[in-house]
Amino acid sequence: MNAEPVDELLSDIPAVTEFHAESASRVDAHWGEAREPFTFKRELPLRPESIIIDLRGFTRIVWQSITPSPELAKIYAELSELRELIQERPTIRPTILTSLGTTGLALTRPIAIVIEEWDSECLARWPEGQATGRGISEPAAIESLRHDIAFLYADLMDTDDSAMIPELRVVRDVLRATVKG
Amino acid sequence: MGKLNLRPRDVTHALENKLAIAFRDGPERNGWYVLDGRKVHRFTIPHVHGRWGPGTFNDIVRQSALSKDEFKSLVDCPLKANDYEALIRERKQLGVS
């Protein structure tokens, strides 16, 4: 058996696909032969300790867990929280909507909308008109937005001034100026 | 501010029962929050068994004119219907009828 420091060797090693734990603080990574699969906790602070190539040519990395100082533990916790927060944030970008598709209505001018792409869904919003569409993709969200605009237009055109607050009258006026039947 | 961790059924229940939103069914559910006989703002929510991702929850919070914490209180119960009404009157400068 041959054991040696590994930091500089790791870049040459292909992705490790199987792991098993020998103790709570030590995780071994193996490849080259079948082993029992181990669910590797990526957030566990680990560093490679050594690489071992046995007589049959199988290679093994020994991962040593790092026991963090209280300060480091706090940083790990904050990083985990930050990672969670980032995953909750969408990618946001503006775009232009030029038609209301199959709704039977038309736009008098192109309108500025916002696309929010989340991990599992997409939202298309028209802030000025207070309309939103949702879908599993951007085209689906935009199509849903078109129908939401049509729904809101029909609803507000049918509502008396006295039956809506002033803020909503502004939205109704925006719709009246932007959408034609 | 963490995740909302709310269930679609609880959100729908709170909007329908606490805020008396009468949803109209379609591809999505649409309904108005009405105060003093006037439409104030609209809620558009998916059906209970539809897709409720974090973007959808965020959008519903935005529609409610509340912060995430306030919305959670609305759904989890501490924030009552009249508390919500008072907040909306203040935020939309609607006065008391």
Interface residues (C-beta under 8 A of the other chain):
Chain A: E84 L85 E88 P90 E116 W118 D119 S120 E121 C122 L123 R125 Q130 T132 R134 I136 S144 H147 D148 F151 L152 D155 T159 S162 A163 M164 I165 E167 L168
Chain B: M1 G2 K3 G26 P27 E28 N30 L35 G37 R38 K39 V40 H41 R42 T44 P46 R51 G53 P54 G55 T56 D59 K92 L94
